């Protein structure tokens, strides 16, 4: 069965060169029942980046993720409190944690092609 994802982003202009991007809850419209535990993990992981506070350069590229520390703190909390009780096996859980640890440490690098960070 195909997986489809529905999400929306709200862009909120702030003070000079500041912008917030609010990402709504994701809804998986169609999914394979076997994938449900992984989608539940993704929902938890995505909570860490529900709000991206960005500082823009003059050319509107991203200079800095202003709330990067808060995002990392949220990720650590989600990892400790939410994901340890997931329905995936221990090997899958450890692999997922390792992947997202790397993703969150390199958040600016990952966002660069999406938002044109310098």
Buried (B, 14 or more C-beta within 10 A) or exposed (E): EEEEEEEEEEEEEEEEBEBBBEBEEEEBEEBEEEEEBBBBBBBBBBBBBEBBBBBBEEEEEBBBBBBBEEBBEBBEEBBEEBBEEBEBEEEBBEEBBEEBBEBBEEBBEBBBEEBEBE
